[in-house]
Amino acid sequence: MSNGSSLPPHRRLRGTLLVVLAAVVVAGLGGWLVWHSSGGDGGPRTGQPAPGDPAEGASGSATGPGGSHAPGGKGSKGHGPRAGLKGKVVVLDPGHNPHNFEHGREIARQVDIGNARKECDTTGTSTNDGYAEASFTLDVARRARTLLQEQGAKVVLTQDGDRPYGPCVDERAEIGNKAHADAALSLHADGSGAGNRGFHVILPARVTAGPADTAAIVGPSRQLGERLAGRFRAVTGSAASNYIGGGTGLDKRSDLGGLNLSTVPKVFLECGNMRDPKDAAQLTDADWRQKAARGITEGITDFLTH
């Protein structure tokens, strides 16, 4: 077999030129492929934003239409997570105590609420099927605590099912005062007659008697109550009470020690009527209770950030 060394000179030259030409074509094609894949056509390079695309900054937040922050991002405002409650203190007061019924004598003890004397605490109400108000309030308070903590707030509960009874109404107020709470909320559910439906927020009246002086908190407490009522209605879909507050969802009282003795903005929230079958169906539903916790969180957030 010939190895080509015996070919005439002009044929050997032609073969050499063909080999060189093929090498040039291969090298040129390879270079074009490398140039194209690296973005040489003016397109975006891998890992880099195209002009006008939102870039991940140090905070990692993404922007939505119109340049606004997408819901839930670290820079989001309004009602999304992490709306900026860092440094804020919120006191949640789950009404009553699941063990109060075991301590009738202790909770019947009279305490000073400023303009009167009242029982230390009561057992609260329940649905017709036996779901206790104290169980409801503790569940919603725990859910709201989680959501508020996610926003950066420090949350204090007056009781977490960890006490034999109580605390008494005067101590409930004192817990909020000592915590220097930016907002305090006492959670309840009503025990009115069937057909009476809806939620209402109880605001402190002007009381100046004995250890009670609500002069400084009446105004901010009303603002808290209005924000809370608005967001609670929007998130849960519940209507304002049809039997208290004239359709406003707001009521003012001077006979509640938890309000009379508070020195920080505080309101009560009656989330619904446990004795009405339709309201009871909501109050006993875990998904609705999560909505209630979110409405509470958004209402408190509105108050603390505006």
CORVENTA-V319232 format. One record per residue. SS is DSSP state (H for helix, E for strand, L for the rest). PSI is psi in whole degrees, -180 to 180 (NA if undefined). BURIAL is + if it has 16 or more other C-alpha atoms within 10 Angstrom, else -. Layout:
ss->{SS,SS}
psi->{PSI,PSI}
burial->{BURIAL,BURIAL}
This chain:
ss->{L,L,L,L,L,L,L,L,H,H,H,H,H,H,H,H,H,H,H,H,H,H,H,H,H,H,H,H,H,H,H,H,H,H,H,H,H,L,L,L,L,L,L,L,L,L,L,L,L,L,L,L,L,L,L,L,L,L,L,L,L,L,E,L,H,H,H,L,E,L,L,L,L,L,L,L,L,L,L,L,L,L,L,L,L,L,L,L,E,E,E,E,E,E,L,L,L,L,L,H,H,H,L,H,H,H,H,L,L,E,E,E,L,L,L,L,E,E,E,L,L,L,L,L,L,E,L,L,L,L,L,E,H,H,H,H,H,H,H,H,H,H,H,H,H,H,H,H,H,H,L,L,L,E,E,E,E,L,L,L,L,L,L,L,L,L,L,L,H,H,H,H,H,H,H,H,H,H,L,L,L,L,E,E,E,E,E,E,E,E,L,L,L,L,L,L,L,L,E,E,E,E,E,E,L,L,L,E,E,L,L,E,E,L,L,L,L,H,H,H,H,H,H,H,H,H,H,H,H,H,H,H,H,H,H,H,L,L,L,E,L,L,L,L,L,L,L,L,L,E,E,E,E,L,L,L,H,H,H,H,L,L,L,L,L,E,E,E,E,E,E,E,E,L,L,L,H,H,H,H,H,H,H,L,L,H,H,H,H,H,H,H,H,H,H,H,H,H,H,H,H,H,H,H,H,L}
psi->{137,142,6,-8,-18,4,155,155,-40,-30,-35,-38,-42,-41,-41,-43,-39,-40,-45,-43,-42,-40,-39,-42,-45,-45,-41,-42,-43,-40,-38,-39,-43,-43,-42,-42,-22,5,20,-7,8,-4,171,142,154,130,1,141,146,158,130,-15,144,135,146,115,-166,-30,-18,14,146,150,150,-164,140,8,0,155,138,148,132,-11,163,-27,7,149,171,-122,3,168,153,50,1,58,14,132,-8,145,126,130,124,129,91,115,136,-161,134,-19,5,-37,-18,-5,56,-43,-41,-44,-14,-9,137,139,158,123,17,-67,9,180,138,169,148,-45,176,176,-17,-176,-167,166,168,-23,1,9,116,143,-40,-34,-41,-50,-37,-39,-48,-39,-42,-40,-45,-37,-45,-46,-41,-38,-35,-26,-5,-1,151,125,129,128,137,-28,147,36,15,12,150,-29,170,-154,164,161,-33,-36,-34,-44,-42,-33,-43,-39,-47,-29,-7,48,140,-24,143,142,127,124,134,173,140,166,48,-174,159,141,-23,116,163,170,160,153,129,125,150,136,169,114,124,94,133,-130,0,135,99,8,-42,-16,-8,-48,-58,-30,-37,-41,-44,-46,-41,-44,-43,-46,-42,-46,-35,-43,-45,-41,-42,-22,3,147,157,156,137,8,-8,135,3,33,-3,-21,9,140,152,132,152,12,17,116,-34,-27,-45,-38,2,141,6,157,125,145,164,145,116,105,-17,-178,111,-18,-3,129,-39,-44,-40,-36,-34,-48,-28,0,123,-37,-40,-39,-33,-38,-41,-44,-38,-41,-40,-46,-44,-38,-45,-41,-44,-45,-42,-13,7,NA}
burial->{-,-,-,-,-,-,-,-,-,-,-,-,-,-,-,-,-,-,-,-,-,-,-,-,-,-,-,-,-,-,-,-,-,-,-,-,-,-,-,-,-,-,-,-,-,-,-,-,-,-,-,-,-,-,-,-,-,-,-,-,+,+,+,-,-,-,-,-,+,+,+,+,+,+,+,+,+,-,+,+,+,+,+,+,+,-,-,+,+,+,+,+,+,+,+,+,+,+,+,+,+,-,-,-,-,+,+,-,-,-,+,+,+,+,+,-,-,+,+,+,+,+,+,+,+,+,+,-,-,-,-,+,+,+,+,+,+,+,+,+,+,+,+,+,+,-,+,+,+,+,+,+,+,+,+,+,+,+,+,+,+,-,-,-,+,+,+,+,+,+,+,+,+,+,+,+,+,-,+,+,+,+,+,+,+,+,+,+,+,+,+,-,-,-,-,+,+,+,+,+,+,+,+,+,+,+,+,-,-,-,-,+,+,+,-,-,+,+,+,+,+,+,+,+,+,+,+,+,+,+,+,+,+,-,+,+,-,+,+,+,+,+,+,+,+,-,-,+,+,+,+,+,-,+,+,+,+,+,+,+,+,+,+,+,+,+,+,+,+,+,+,+,+,+,+,+,+,+,+,+,-,+,+,+,-,-,-,+,+,+,+,+,+,+,+,+,+,+,+,+,+,+,+,+,-,-}
